[in-house]
Amino acid sequence: MKYVIAFDVSMGKSTMVVYDHKHQCHYEGELEHSQAGFRGLKARIHALREQTGELPAVVFEATGVYSQPLERFLQENSYPYSRLNPLEAKLQTAAMRRQKTDISDAHELAKSHFRVSRQATYIQSDYYEQMRALGRYGEDIEKEISQTNNRLHAFLQMSFPLVEKVFTRNSALFLNIVQLFPHPAYLDEVSRETLFAQIKGATRKRMAAQEIEKKASLLLAAAVNSYPSIGPEDVRCQHLKTYAKRLLALRTQKKEVIRQMVVLSQDRLEFQVLKSFPGIGDQTAVQVISELGDIRRFQNAKQINAYIGIDIRRHQSGKLHYQDKINKRGNRRLRTILFFMVMTMIAQRKKAKNTIVDHYDQLKKQPNGKPHQVAVIACVNKFVKVAFHLIRHGLLFHYESGKAS
C-alpha cells in the first residue's frame, strides 16, 4: 500500500485527503457527491494507479445515507475500500490531544490506516440490500402500529372503554367494529338483526351464528354499562374511527412487506436452513436475514456474536471481579428478534425436538440454574454457532446430529 485516500463524509460532500506511505499529505480538498465530483475522483485514483502500479487504499467512516453515494461509486468501479463504523473509527483514531473538525478527521483516518490492519469491506449482493431495506421499512411500520395502537386505546377510554373487553384488540373484527360504533350511542338505533349482519361482515373469518349472537349480546351490554367521558358528536369519535382504519391499513402493509421478503428469499440457502429449525417460520427467517445480512462475511461465530451484541463484557480491576454482562453494542433489532425466536422455540417445545431448547433446559437445571434471560441469551449464542455451521456447509437442521442434512 503506497497511497491511502481518506474521506470524512457529510451531507452531499466529503472532505478528502491523500497520504503516501511516508505519512506525507499529497492532497487536501473537498469532493462533491455529484457526477462531476466522482469523475474527478476516478481520474485521481487512476493517476495514482498509473504512478504506483496498484490501487490506493480507500477508507471512510459510515454516516448512514450520506456515505452511500460514495460507497456506490466505489462498488460500481470495483475499488476495494474500508468502511468503518463510528465507534471503530473513534477508537482507531483516538489521540491525547485532538481537534474535532472534518478535515482533521480525514487526516486522522488516513494516518491511522498505516498503523491499523483493516480488512476491505465485504460487498454483499443486492439481495441483502433489498432485504435490509424491506426489513427497515417493516420496522417503521411496526413503530407506527405501536403509536397508533396507543392513540386508539386512549380515545377508546374516553368514548367506549368496555368494547375492548368484548373483542380481541389485535383482530380485524375489533377494528371494524370500532369504526362502526366508536361510541355506545351509535348502537341505540341499531336492530339486533342489523347488528348480527354487521358483526358477520366485519371479519373474513367464518363465525357460527351462536358466536355472532354472543358477541352482539356482549357488545350491547358493554354499550349499556359504559360511561363515556365524551359525547357521540365529539370530534374525537371521528379520530377514533380514523385510527382504527389506519391500523388495519398498517397491518396489511406489514403483511405485504413480509410477503415480498419471503418471495425474494424462497430460493436462498440461508432461508431454507433457518426454516428447518423448529419454531422458525417465514417471518422470523426473513427478519433474521434482513438484519444479519450475508453470514459468509463473518469468519467465525464470535464475530457474529459481537455484531449482535451478545459477546461478553468482562470488568476486572485488582481484586474486584464484576459480573460478566453482554456488550449490547451490536444490532439491537437483531438481538431482539433472536431473543423472541428462542422464546417461541421454548413455547413450542412439545411440537418438535430442538437442541436449542435442550440447551435451555440444561442451563436451568444446573445446581445453580441460570436466570431465564441469561439462559435465553446463551441459547441465542448456541443458535448462532449451529446456524453459522449449517449455512457455511449447506446443511439443514436435524435434531439427532444438530446439523445433519
C-alpha positions in Angstrom: 0.0 0.0 0.0 1.7 3.2 -1.2 -1.2 5.6 -1.0 -4.4 5.9 1.0 -7.3 8.2 0.3 -9.4 9.0 3.4 -12.8 10.7 3.4 -14.8 12.5 6.2 -18.3 12.2 4.8 -21.1 14.8 5.3 -24.3 15.7 3.5 -23.7 15.9 -0.2 -19.9 16.2 0.0 -16.8 14.7 1.6 -13.5 16.1 2.9 -10.8 14.2 1.1 -7.1 13.7 1.8 -4.4 11.7 0.1 -1.4 10.3 2.0 1.6 8.3 0.9 3.4 5.5 2.9 5.8 8.1 4.4 2.8 9.8 6.1 3.1 12.8 3.8 -0.1 14.5 2.7 -0.3 15.0 -1.1 -3.7 16.4 -1.4 -6.4 18.0 0.8 -9.7 19.2 -0.6 -13.5 18.7 -0.9 -15.4 16.2 -3.0 -18.9 17.0 -4.2 -21.2 14.0 -4.4 -22.1 14.7 -8.0 -21.3 13.3 -11.4 -18.5 15.8 -11.9 -17.1 15.2 -8.4 -16.9 11.4 -8.8 -15.4 11.8 -12.3 -12.6 13.8 -10.8 -12.1 11.2 -8.0 -12.0 8.4 -10.6 -9.3 10.3 -12.5 -7.3 10.8 -9.3 -7.5 7.1 -8.5 -6.4 6.1 -12.0 -3.5 8.6 -11.8 -2.3 7.0 -8.6 -2.6 3.5 -10.0 -0.6 4.6 -13.1 2.1 6.0 -10.9 2.4 3.1 -8.4 1.0 0.1 -10.3 -1.6 -0.5 -7.6 -4.9 1.0 -6.5 -4.7 3.3 -3.5 -6.4 2.1 -0.3 -9.7 3.9 0.5 -11.1 4.5 4.0 -14.1 6.3 5.4 -16.5 6.3 8.3 -20.1 5.2 7.6 -22.5 8.0 8.0 -25.8 6.4 7.1 -27.4 7.7 3.9 -24.7 10.4 3.4 -21.9 7.9 2.7 -24.0 5.7 0.4 -23.3 7.7 -2.8 -19.5 7.4 -2.2 -19.9 3.7 -1.4 -21.9 3.1 -4.6 -19.3 4.8 -6.7 -16.6 2.6 -5.2 -18.6 -0.6 -5.8 -19.5 0.3 -9.4 -15.9 0.8 -10.2 -14.7 -2.3 -8.3 -12.4 -0.2 -6.0 -11.8 -2.0 -2.6 -12.5 0.1 0.4 -12.7 0.0 4.2 -15.9 1.3 5.7 -15.6 1.9 9.5 -18.5 2.2 11.9 -18.3 5.3 14.1 -17.2 3.6 17.2 -14.5 1.7 15.4 -13.2 4.9 13.8 -13.2 6.7 17.1 -11.1 4.0 18.8 -8.7 3.7 15.9 -8.1 7.5 15.6 -8.0 8.3 19.3 -5.2 10.7 20.3 -4.2 12.5 23.5 -4.8 15.9 22.0 -7.1 16.3 19.1 -9.2 19.0 17.4 -12.5 17.7 16.0 -13.1 19.1 12.5 -14.0 17.5 9.2 -10.5 18.0 7.8 -8.7 16.7 10.9 -10.9 13.6 10.9 -9.9 12.8 7.4 -6.2 13.3 8.2 -6.5 11.0 11.3 -8.3 8.3 9.3 -5.5 8.4 6.6 -2.6 8.3 9.1 -4.2 5.6 11.2 -4.6 3.4 8.1 -0.9 2.7 8.0 -0.7 1.5 11.6 -4.0 -0.3 11.9 -4.7 -3.5 9.9 -8.0 -3.0 8.2 -9.8 -5.6 6.1 -11.5 -4.5 2.9 -15.3 -4.2 3.4 -17.2 -7.2 2.3 -19.6 -6.3 -0.5 -22.9 -8.0 -0.2 -25.1 -8.9 -3.1 -28.1 -6.7 -3.9 -30.4 -9.3 -2.4 -29.2 -8.5 1.1 -29.5 -4.7 0.4 -33.1 -5.2 -0.7 -33.8 -7.4 2.4 -32.3 -4.8 4.7 -34.4 -2.0 3.1 -37.6 -4.1 3.4 -36.8 -5.0 7.0 -36.2 -1.4 8.0 -39.5 -0.4 6.3 -41.2 -3.1 8.2 -39.7 -1.8 11.4 -41.0 1.7 10.6 -44.5 0.2 10.1 -44.2 -1.6 13.5 -43.4 1.6 15.3 -46.3 3.4 13.6 -48.6 0.5 14.6 -47.5 0.8 18.2 -48.1 4.5 18.3 -51.5 4.3 16.6 -52.5 1.5 18.9 -51.7 3.7 21.9 -53.7 6.6 20.5 -56.6 4.3 19.7 -56.6 2.9 23.2 -56.5 6.5 24.7 -59.5 7.6 22.7 -61.5 4.4 23.4 -61.1 5.1 27.2 -62.9 8.3 26.6 -65.6 7.1 24.2 -66.3 3.4 24.6 -63.9 1.8 27.1 -65.7 -1.5 27.6 -65.6 -2.5 23.9 -62.0 -3.7 24.4 -63.3 -6.4 26.7 -65.7 -7.8 24.1 -63.3 -8.3 21.2 -59.6 -9.2 20.8 -57.7 -5.9 20.4 -55.5 -7.2 17.6 -58.3 -8.6 15.5 -59.6 -7.1 12.3 -63.1 -7.7 13.8 -62.4 -5.3 16.7 -61.0 -2.5 14.5 -64.0 -2.8 12.1 -66.5 -2.7 15.0 -64.7 0.4 16.4 -65.2 2.1 13.0 -68.9 1.2 13.1 -69.5 2.0 16.7 -67.0 4.5 18.1 -69.4 5.5 20.9 -72.2 3.5 22.7 -74.8 5.9 21.4 -74.2 4.6 17.8 -75.9 1.3 18.9 -79.1 2.9 20.1 -80.8 2.8 16.7 -79.4 -0.5 15.5 -81.7 -3.6 15.5 -80.3 -6.9 16.6 -80.7 -8.3 13.0 -78.7 -5.4 11.6 -76.1 -5.8 14.4 -75.7 -9.5 13.6 -75.1 -8.7 9.9 -72.6 -6.0 10.7 -70.6 -8.3 13.1 -70.6 -11.0 10.4 -69.4 -8.6 7.8 -66.7 -7.1 10.0 -64.5 -10.2 9.7 -63.3 -12.5 6.9 -63.4 -15.5 9.3 -66.4 -17.7 9.4 -68.3 -17.2 12.6 -71.0 -19.5 13.8 -74.5 -18.0 14.5 -74.1 -18.7 18.2 -70.8 -16.9 18.3 -72.2 -13.9 16.5 -75.2 -13.7 18.9 -72.8 -14.0 21.8 -70.7 -11.1 20.6 -73.7 -9.0 19.8 -75.1 -9.5 23.3 -71.8 -8.6 24.9 -71.4 -5.5 22.8 -74.9 -4.3 23.7 -74.3 -5.0 27.4 -71.0 -3.0 27.1 -72.8 -0.1 25.5 -75.4 0.0 28.3 -72.8 -0.3 31.0 -70.2 2.1 29.6 -69.8 5.6 31.0 -68.1 7.7 28.3 -66.4 11.0 29.1 -67.2 12.4 25.6 -70.4 12.6 23.6 -71.2 10.8 20.3 -70.8 14.1 18.4 -67.3 14.8 19.8 -64.6 15.1 17.1 -62.6 12.5 18.9 -65.1 9.8 17.9 -64.1 10.6 14.3 -60.4 10.5 15.2 -61.0 7.1 16.8 -62.5 5.8 13.5 -59.5 7.2 11.6 -57.1 5.4 13.9 -58.9 2.1 13.6 -58.9 2.4 9.8 -55.2 3.4 9.8 -54.3 0.3 12.0 -56.0 -2.0 9.5 -54.0 -0.5 6.6 -50.7 -0.7 8.5 -51.2 -4.3 9.3 -52.0 -5.0 5.7 -48.8 -3.1 4.7 -46.7 -5.2 7.2 -48.1 -8.5 5.8 -47.2 -7.3 2.3 -43.6 -6.4 3.3 -43.2 -9.9 4.8 -44.7 -11.4 1.7 -42.2 -9.6 -0.5 -39.3 -10.7 1.7 -40.4 -14.3 1.5 -40.7 -14.2 -2.3 -37.2 -12.8 -2.5 -35.9 -15.5 -0.2 -37.6 -18.6 -1.5 -34.5 -19.9 -3.3 -31.9 -18.8 -0.8 -30.0 -21.4 1.1 -30.0 -19.5 4.4 -33.8 -19.1 4.3 -34.2 -22.9 4.0 -31.7 -23.5 6.7 -33.3 -21.1 9.2 -36.8 -22.6 8.4 -35.5 -26.1 9.2 -35.2 -25.1 12.9 -38.3 -25.9 14.9 -40.1 -22.7 15.9 -38.8 -20.6 13.0 -41.4 -19.6 10.3 -41.2 -17.5 7.2 -41.5 -14.2 9.1 -38.7 -14.8 11.6 -36.4 -16.3 9.0 -36.6 -13.3 6.7 -36.3 -10.8 9.6 -33.1 -12.6 10.7 -31.7 -12.4 7.2 -32.6 -8.8 6.7 -30.7 -7.7 9.9 -27.8 -10.2 9.7 -27.1 -9.9 6.0 -24.7 -12.3 4.3 -23.4 -14.5 7.1 -20.5 -15.6 4.9 -18.8 -12.3 5.6 -18.1 -13.4 9.1 -15.1 -15.6 9.8 -16.5 -17.3 12.9 -19.5 -17.3 15.3 -17.7 -15.0 17.7 -17.7 -12.2 15.1 -21.5 -12.7 14.7 -22.0 -12.5 18.5 -20.1 -9.2 18.5 -22.3 -8.0 15.6 -25.5 -8.9 17.5 -24.1 -7.5 20.8 -24.1 -10.7 22.9 -20.4 -11.0 23.3 -19.2 -10.9 26.9 -18.1 -7.7 28.5 -15.7 -8.5 31.4 -14.7 -6.0 34.0 -11.9 -6.8 36.4 -9.8 -4.3 38.4 -7.3 -5.5 41.0 -9.1 -7.9 43.3 -12.5 -6.8 42.1 -14.3 -9.0 39.6 -17.6 -7.7 38.3 -20.3 -10.0 37.0 -20.0 -10.7 33.2 -22.5 -9.0 31.0 -23.3 -8.9 27.3 -21.9 -5.8 25.5 -25.2 -4.7 23.8 -23.1 -2.7 21.4 -24.3 -4.6 18.3 -27.5 -4.8 16.3 -30.3 -4.2 18.8 -33.1 -5.2 16.5 -31.4 -8.5 15.5 -30.8 -9.2 19.2 -34.5 -8.7 19.9 -35.6 -10.9 17.0 -33.3 -13.7 18.2 -34.4 -13.4 21.8 -38.1 -13.8 20.9 -37.2 -16.5 18.4 -35.7 -18.6 21.3 -38.8 -17.8 23.4 -41.0 -19.2 20.6 -38.9 -22.3 20.4 -39.3 -22.8 24.2 -43.1 -22.3 23.9 -43.3 -24.8 21.1 -41.2 -27.5 22.7 -44.0 -30.1 22.5 -44.3 -29.8 18.7 -40.7 -30.9 17.9 -37.4 -31.8 19.5 -34.9 -28.9 19.4 -31.3 -28.9 20.6 -31.6 -25.2 21.4 -34.5 -25.9 23.9 -32.5 -28.8 25.3 -29.7 -26.4 26.0 -32.1 -24.0 27.8 -33.3 -26.9 30.0 -29.8 -27.9 30.8 -28.9 -24.4 31.9 -32.0 -24.1 34.1 -31.4 -27.5 35.7 -27.8 -27.0 36.8 -27.2 -27.0 40.6 -27.1 -23.2 40.3 -29.6 -22.7 37.5 -29.1 -19.7 35.2 -31.8 -16.9 35.3 -34.2 -17.0 32.4 -32.8 -14.2 30.4 -29.2 -15.4 30.8 -30.3 -18.9 29.6 -32.1 -17.4 26.6 -29.1 -15.4 25.6 -26.9 -18.5 25.9 -29.4 -20.2 23.6 -29.0 -17.4 21.1 -25.3 -18.0 21.2 -25.8 -21.7 20.6 -28.2 -21.0 17.7 -25.6 -18.7 16.1 -23.0 -21.4 16.2 -25.2 -24.0 14.8 -26.8 -21.8 12.1 -23.3 -20.5 11.0 -22.1 -24.1 10.6 -25.1 -25.2 8.7 -25.2 -22.3 6.3 -21.5 -22.5 5.6 -21.8 -26.2 4.8 -25.2 -26.1 3.0 -26.9 -28.4 5.6 -30.4 -28.3 7.1 -31.0 -28.7 10.9 -31.6 -32.2 12.2 -32.1 -33.0 15.8 -30.1 -36.2 16.1 -26.8 -34.6 14.9 -27.7 -31.0 15.5 -26.6 -30.2 11.9 -27.5 -33.0 9.5 -29.0 -32.9 6.1 
